[in-house]
Amino acid sequence: MSENKYKRNRYYGKKPEKIKKETNENNEKAKVEDNKAFVDPNLGVEPDELSPPQDLNLKLQIEKENSIALTNMLKQLQADFENFRKRNQNIKKEAYDDGINTVIKRMLTCYDAICGALKSIKDDEVKKGLEILEREFLNAFSEFGVTPIKAEGEMFDANLHNAIASEEKQGEKSGKILTEVLKGFQRGDKVIRYSLVIISK
């Protein structure tokens, strides 16, 4: 190794004991510098200045607010689910009602054919068979909550009846139903078919 290289070495020309001493001192300084990062910043501060109860109260307050927010969110989700369930129930009921009303309207066509045949057929045996069929239709309607609308002899009600003609009849009040041309039906408060009637003037 050249002399210049020796000069660049910080231990060049020093005794081994002195080199060892300086190395130890440098190691101690490095340890102190490394430990500075782990020194507790609160060392030397009075306990009153630390205020741990305030930190704890802040954490408790945050946890309380989070708990309240979570509770409110759960309540909202529960309310939304309950509304969803009720809407589904209403949709299901409406679909069921519409399905029944559609079927009943189709069955009324057959019922009207039987009623028309009863008015024209003279054979008693055939007529008796048709009357049985008419009763069966009415029983089937009743099972689905469908009932005939009262008409003949009643006062005209635009919510239930549809007047197709009017006649003068002595001794009868104006608006009284004289003849039922076509029987009407309703299911609960909903009219499936209005009664076609003739009323007195």
C-alpha positions as CSV (number, residue, x, y, z in Angstrom):
1,M,0.0,0.0,0.0
2,S,1.4,3.4,-1.0
3,E,2.0,6.2,1.6
4,N,-0.8,8.3,0.1
5,K,-3.2,5.5,0.8
6,Y,-1.9,5.2,4.4
7,K,-2.5,9.0,4.8
8,R,-6.1,8.7,3.6
9,N,-6.7,6.1,6.3
10,R,-7.9,7.8,9.5
11,Y,-5.8,5.4,11.6
12,Y,-2.6,5.9,9.8
13,G,0.3,6.5,12.2
14,K,-1.7,5.9,15.3
15,K,-1.0,3.4,18.0
16,P,-3.3,0.3,18.2
17,E,-4.4,1.3,21.8
18,K,-5.5,4.8,20.6
19,I,-7.3,3.3,17.6
20,K,-9.2,0.9,19.8
21,K,-10.2,3.8,22.1
22,E,-11.4,6.0,19.3
23,T,-13.4,3.0,17.8
24,N,-15.1,2.4,21.1
25,E,-16.0,6.1,21.4
26,N,-17.4,6.2,17.9
27,N,-19.5,3.1,18.6
28,E,-20.9,4.7,21.8
29,K,-21.8,7.8,19.9
30,A,-23.6,5.7,17.2
31,K,-25.6,3.9,19.9
32,V,-26.7,7.2,21.4
33,E,-27.8,8.5,18.0
34,D,-29.7,5.2,17.3
35,N,-31.5,5.3,20.7
36,K,-32.7,8.9,20.2
37,A,-35.4,7.6,17.9
38,F,-36.8,5.4,20.7
39,V,-36.7,8.0,23.4
40,D,-40.2,8.6,24.9
41,P,-41.2,12.2,24.0
42,N,-43.1,12.4,27.3
43,L,-40.0,11.7,29.4
44,G,-39.4,14.6,31.8
45,V,-43.0,15.8,31.4
46,E,-45.1,16.1,34.5
47,P,-47.9,13.5,34.8
48,D,-50.5,16.3,34.9
49,E,-49.4,17.5,31.5
50,L,-49.9,14.0,29.9
51,S,-53.7,14.2,30.6
52,P,-54.4,10.4,29.9
53,P,-58.0,10.8,31.1
54,Q,-58.7,13.3,28.2
55,D,-57.3,10.9,25.7
56,L,-59.4,8.1,27.1
57,N,-62.5,10.4,27.1
58,L,-61.8,11.3,23.5
59,K,-61.5,7.6,22.5
60,L,-64.7,6.8,24.4
61,Q,-66.5,9.7,22.7
62,I,-65.4,8.5,19.3
63,E,-66.5,4.9,20.1
64,K,-69.8,6.2,21.3
65,E,-70.4,8.2,18.1
66,N,-69.4,5.2,16.0
67,S,-71.8,3.0,18.0
68,I,-74.7,5.4,17.6
69,A,-74.0,5.7,13.8
70,L,-73.9,1.9,13.5
71,T,-77.1,1.6,15.5
72,N,-78.9,4.1,13.3
73,M,-77.6,2.4,10.2
74,L,-79.0,-1.0,11.4
75,K,-82.3,0.6,12.3
76,Q,-82.5,2.1,8.8
77,L,-81.7,-1.2,7.2
78,Q,-84.3,-2.9,9.3
79,A,-86.9,-0.3,8.3
80,D,-85.9,-0.6,4.7
81,F,-86.3,-4.4,4.9
82,E,-89.7,-4.1,6.6
83,N,-90.9,-1.7,3.8
84,F,-89.5,-4.1,1.2
85,R,-91.4,-7.0,2.8
86,K,-94.6,-5.1,3.0
87,R,-94.3,-4.0,-0.7
88,N,-93.7,-7.6,-1.7
89,Q,-96.8,-8.6,0.2
90,N,-98.9,-5.9,-1.5
91,I,-97.5,-6.9,-4.9
92,K,-98.2,-10.5,-4.2
93,K,-101.8,-9.8,-3.1
94,E,-102.5,-7.5,-6.0
95,A,-101.1,-10.1,-8.4
96,Y,-103.3,-12.8,-6.8
97,D,-106.4,-10.5,-6.9
98,D,-105.8,-9.6,-10.6
99,G,-105.4,-13.3,-11.4
100,I,-108.7,-14.2,-9.8
101,N,-110.5,-11.4,-11.4
102,T,-109.2,-12.4,-14.8
103,V,-110.3,-16.0,-14.4
104,I,-113.7,-14.9,-13.1
105,K,-114.2,-12.6,-16.1
106,R,-113.5,-15.6,-18.4
107,M,-115.9,-17.8,-16.4
108,L,-118.6,-15.2,-16.6
109,T,-118.8,-15.8,-20.4
110,C,-119.7,-19.4,-19.7
111,Y,-122.1,-18.4,-17.0
112,D,-123.9,-16.0,-19.3
113,A,-124.2,-18.7,-21.9
114,I,-125.9,-20.9,-19.4
115,C,-128.3,-18.1,-18.2
116,G,-129.2,-17.4,-21.9
117,A,-129.9,-21.0,-22.5
118,L,-132.2,-21.2,-19.4
119,K,-134.4,-18.4,-20.9
120,S,-134.8,-20.1,-24.2
121,I,-135.0,-23.8,-23.5
122,K,-138.4,-25.3,-22.8
123,D,-137.4,-28.9,-22.0
124,D,-137.7,-29.3,-18.2
125,E,-135.1,-32.0,-17.9
126,V,-132.5,-29.9,-19.9
127,K,-133.5,-26.8,-17.9
128,K,-133.0,-28.6,-14.6
129,G,-129.5,-29.7,-15.7
130,L,-128.6,-26.1,-16.7
131,E,-129.9,-24.8,-13.3
132,I,-127.5,-27.2,-11.6
133,L,-124.7,-25.8,-13.7
134,E,-125.7,-22.3,-12.9
135,R,-125.6,-23.1,-9.1
136,E,-122.2,-24.7,-9.5
137,F,-120.9,-21.6,-11.1
138,L,-122.2,-19.4,-8.4
139,N,-120.7,-21.7,-5.7
140,A,-117.4,-21.6,-7.5
141,F,-117.6,-17.8,-7.6
142,S,-118.4,-17.7,-3.9
143,E,-115.3,-19.7,-3.0
144,F,-113.2,-16.9,-4.4
145,G,-115.2,-14.2,-2.6
146,V,-117.2,-13.2,-5.7
147,T,-120.9,-12.4,-5.1
148,P,-123.7,-11.3,-7.4
149,I,-124.7,-7.6,-7.2
150,K,-128.2,-7.0,-6.1
151,A,-130.1,-5.2,-8.8
152,E,-133.8,-5.8,-9.6
153,G,-136.0,-4.0,-7.1
154,E,-133.1,-1.9,-5.8
155,M,-132.4,1.8,-6.3
156,F,-130.0,2.6,-9.0
157,D,-126.4,2.9,-7.8
158,A,-123.8,4.2,-10.4
159,N,-121.1,2.4,-8.4
160,L,-122.7,-1.0,-9.0
161,H,-125.1,-0.6,-11.9
162,N,-125.0,0.5,-15.5
163,A,-128.4,1.7,-16.8
164,I,-128.9,0.9,-20.5
165,A,-132.5,2.2,-20.7
166,S,-135.3,3.8,-18.7
167,E,-139.1,3.3,-18.7
168,E,-142.0,5.0,-17.2
169,K,-143.9,2.8,-14.8
170,Q,-146.8,4.1,-12.7
171,G,-146.3,3.8,-9.0
172,E,-142.5,3.3,-9.2
173,K,-139.9,5.8,-7.9
174,S,-137.7,7.3,-10.4
175,G,-134.4,5.5,-10.5
176,K,-135.7,2.2,-9.3
177,I,-134.3,-0.8,-11.2
178,L,-137.1,-2.5,-13.1
179,T,-135.2,-5.2,-15.0
180,E,-131.8,-6.8,-14.7
181,V,-130.5,-7.4,-18.2
182,L,-127.1,-8.8,-17.3
183,K,-126.1,-9.9,-13.8
184,G,-123.2,-8.0,-12.3
185,F,-120.5,-9.4,-9.8
186,Q,-118.2,-7.9,-7.3
187,R,-115.3,-9.2,-5.2
188,G,-115.2,-7.4,-1.9
189,D,-115.5,-3.7,-2.7
190,K,-114.2,-4.1,-6.3
191,V,-116.7,-4.5,-9.1
192,I,-115.7,-7.2,-11.6
193,R,-118.7,-6.5,-13.8
194,Y,-121.4,-3.9,-13.5
195,S,-125.0,-5.0,-13.6
196,L,-126.8,-3.9,-16.8
197,V,-130.2,-2.7,-15.9
198,I,-133.4,-0.9,-17.0
199,I,-134.6,1.8,-14.5
200,S,-137.8,3.7,-14.0
201,K,-138.0,7.3,-15.1
